Amino acid sequence: MPYKNQKLETADTLTLEWILQVKNYKLTLDKNRCVGCQICSLACPKEAITVTKQPKVAGEAAKKAKIDIDPAKCIFCGICDITCPYGAVKVTLNEEHVLNVVDKDSFPELIRDIKIDTRNCPTDCNVCVEACPLNQLEITRVTNDGEPVENLEALSPSQKECVKVKVDIHKDKCPTCRACEYKCPEGAIKIRKVFEGKIAIDTDKCPEDCKDCVDVCPIKGTLTVSDDGKVQVNELTCTYCGACKVICPVDEALTLKRTKVLHTPIHSGTWNKCLERIASPVDAVKELKAKGGMNAKKMISKRFATEEIIK
């Protein structure tokens, strides 16, 4: 079947396209949203994605790693789209966001468990928006009649009491760092991380005056330099994406491990192999054992329910 396979790259995007007679597959990488982490490259079953460090320029901050995709290897399965924590990759079929691996139940979807209760939010509070390092939150204010409030300061105190606050998070682009949750004074936001793990820095092995990991970390405040010049980690807001690990000039200086991925239920060899690469074989086995335990529990529950009916 005749087709055209092409790759286009600009300063802002990298686009792969596979054009068949009746189908048009397209993969688009948003370079501005991409943080140069390692998750998509680890997840790709065809090893089509490579992550390359960019040269360090003396006197300048370190640059995030560059992502490249081989059009000869990419099969447009959409796994990179699904696993990207920052929503930087989008795969479409005939301009529709269709992910075959999800439709065929061979791969799960990541769960961004975000709950927002704005009932106690002060009408003039913008703390969560200011806290978001990636500008993924928006606040809108409306009257009881649903009319948008353009100028809050122009309202009287009694009118302000009738204003309702709505907080919207762009879920598909939120890496669930929880920065907004920790900063919210009213506890209106509750988030579960998509990726859980561990990160540690051995400052004795860090090159002198090196802060490359701090420069490339997309969640500002997660990695900081203390007064003694050593890098410190705040794991509360770490997304375990690995952007820092990719750029670190000394392998032993920074260790990062993902131990759990929050996802929809799935029974798939494709996912098991992906989990081994994203986390580790040990963590993949843990998930399989947990699934086995849940299945056993269901079978026992059904058995007891059947016995009760017979009695």
N, C-alpha and C positions, 0 to 999 in steps of 0.2 A: 504494500500500500504506500503510495507516494506521500512524503511528508517533508517538512522543513524544520530543521533543528537549529536554533539560533541563540546567541548570547549577546546581550547588550549591556553596557556598563556606562553609567554617568557618575557625577560627583555624589549624587544622592541615592542612587538605586543600582541594583544589579538584577537583571531580568533574564530568565531563561524561558524559552518558548519552544513548544513542540506542536507543530501544526500538521494535523492529519486532514483527511477529506471532510470529515464531519465533526471532528473534535479538535479543540484548541486548548492545550495544557499550558499554563503559565505559572512560573514561580517568580515572585518579586521579593527582594531583600531590601528593606528600608535601612540604608546605611546610617542615617541619623538616629534611628531607634536602636539599631544593633549596638551592643556594648562590647562585642568582641569576646564573648564567653565561649565555653567549650561544649555546651550541652548539645547543640544541633549537630556538631561534628561527631560526638559520641553516639548520638541517637541514630544517625543515618545508617541504614542497613547496607548501603552500597558504597560506603566510604567516599561519597562524592564531594563532601565538604571538608575543606582544609582551613586551618587557623594558623596564621603566620604573624610573628612579631614584626612590628615596624621598627626601623632603625631609630636608635635614641640619638637625639641631637643635643649636644652639650649646652647646658644652660636652659633647656626647655623641658617642660613636663613630658612625661612618657605618654605615648599615644596608644590607644586601644589596639588590640590585634586586628588584623584584616581577615575577613571571611571571604573565601572564594569557593565557587561551586563548579564542578566539572560537568558540562552538558552531556558528555559521552557516557557518564555514569548515572546521572540523575534520572529517576523513573517517575518523578512527580507524585510520589506516594503520599506526601503531605506530613510525614512524621516530623520533619523539621518545623513545620508550621505548628503542629500540635505541641511540641515540647519546648518551643522558644518561650522563656518566661516573660519576655518583654514585648511579644507580639510583633517582632521585626520581620517575620517571614509570612508570606501569604501565598497559598497555592490555589489556583482556580481552574475550573473546567468550563470552557465556553462562557467565561466571565462570571461564573457562579462559584461561590466558595464551597466547593464540594471536596470532601476528603474521603477517598475510597476506602482507606484502611479503617476508618471509623464506621462507615456504612456497612462494611463487610464484617464488622465485629472482630477484627483482627488486631485492633489497637485501641487503647482507652483514650479518653479526653482528660486533660488536667482539670482538677477542681479548684477553682478560685473561690474559696468559701469566705464571702464577705457579707457581713450583716451590719445594717445601719439603722439606728433608731434615733430620729431627730426630734422626738417629742420634747426633750429637755434642752435642745440646742438654743443658746441665746441668739436672737435675731441678727446681732451684729458681729457674730464670731466667724473668723476666717482661719482659725488655727490649723485645721486639717489641710486646707488648701496650701497654706504656707509651708506646712511640714512635708508635703509630698515632694520628693526629690525629682520626680519625673513629670510633674504637672498633669497628673491623671485624675484630679478631682475638680469638680465644678459645683458651686453653690448657687442655687436659684431661690429667690424669695417671692412669694405670692401672697395676695390678700385672701380673705375668706371666699371671695368671689372668683378666685383663680386668676386674677389679673397680676401680671408681673410687676414687681416693685423696682422701679428704675433708680430712685433716690431714697434710700432708707433714712438719711438724715433729715429729709424734708417732712417726714411723718411726725405726728404728735406722739407723746408717750402712749396714749390710749390706742392709737392706730398701730403702733409698733407691737402691741400685745396681741393684735389679731393677725400678725404676719406669720406665715408658715414657712419653714425652712426645708429645703430639699437638697440632699447631697448625692451627687452622681459620681460613681467611679467607673472609668473605662476598664471593665474587667478583663477584656481580652489583651490589654496592654499593661495590666498591673502585675508586678512580680511578687506581690504580697510581702513586701518588706516590713509592714506593720508600723512604719514611721508615723502615719496619721493616727493610728490607734493609740500609740504611746503618748502622743502630744495632745490628743483630744481631752480637754478638761472635764467633759461631762460623761466620758465613757460611752459615747454614742456609737463608736465603731468597734466591731469585733472581727478579727481576721485570723484564719488559719493559714500557715505557710504551705505553699505548694511543695517546696523542697525543704526537707529537714536534713541536718547534718552537723558536721563539726569542722571548725577551722582553727588553726593555731599558727603562730609565728615564732620561730626560734630566732630571736634578735641577735644572738651570738653569731649566727651564720649570715645575717643580713650584711650586704656590702655597706661600707661607711657612707653615711648621708644618702642612702638610697630610699626613695619613697615612691617608686614606680607603681606599686600596688595601690597606694593612696590616690595617685593621679588618675588611675583608670577605673577605680571602683565607682559604679553608677549610683550607689546609694550613699550620698555624702554623709559623713559622720560615722559610718560603719568602720572605716579604717582611718585612724588619725595618728599624727606624730606628737608624742609627748614632749614635755620640756627637756628631757634628757636626750631627745633625738631619736627615740625608739618608736617603732610602729606598734600601735595598740589596736585591738579588735573589740568591737561591740557586736556580739553575736545576736543581740536582740533584733537588729534590723538587717542582718546578713541574709541574702537570698541564696547563697551557695551556688551562684552561677558559674564561678571559676574564672571570671575575667582577670582577677588578681593573680591567680595561679598561672595562667597562660603567660603573663607578662613578667613574672618574677624571674630575675636573672640567675638565681641559685635554687635548684630544685628542692634541696633539703630545708630551705629557709621558711617555706610556707607549705603547710599541709592542709588539704581540703578533702573532705569526704562527704558525699551525700548518702544518707542512711535510709531515707524514706521519701516516697513520692505520693502525693495525694491525687488519686485518680478515680475514674469511674470503674465499676466492676468489670473484669475481663478475664477470659480464659484463653490465653494466646501464647504460642511459642515465640511469635515475633516480639511481643512485649517482654517476655521473660529474658530474651537475649538482649533487648534494648536496656532493660533494667540492670543487667550484669555490667554493661558498659557505662551507664550513667552513674550507678552506685558501685556495686561489686557483686561477684557471684554469691558471696555469703548473704548479702542483703536480699538478693533474688530468692535464695533458698528460704530465708525467713518469711518472705511474702507468700511463697508457695505453701509453707507449713501453716501459716495463718489461714490461708484459704482452705486448706485441708481440714483444719480444726473447725472452721465455720460450716463447712459442708457436713462434717460428722455431727455437729450440733443440730443442724437442720434435720438430718436423717433420724436422729434420736428423738427429736421433738415430734416428727411425723409419726414415728412408731408408737410413742406413748399416746398421741392423740388418737391413733387407730385403735389401740387397745382400750381406751376409754369408751370409744363408740361401741365396740363389741360388747363390753360389759353392760 
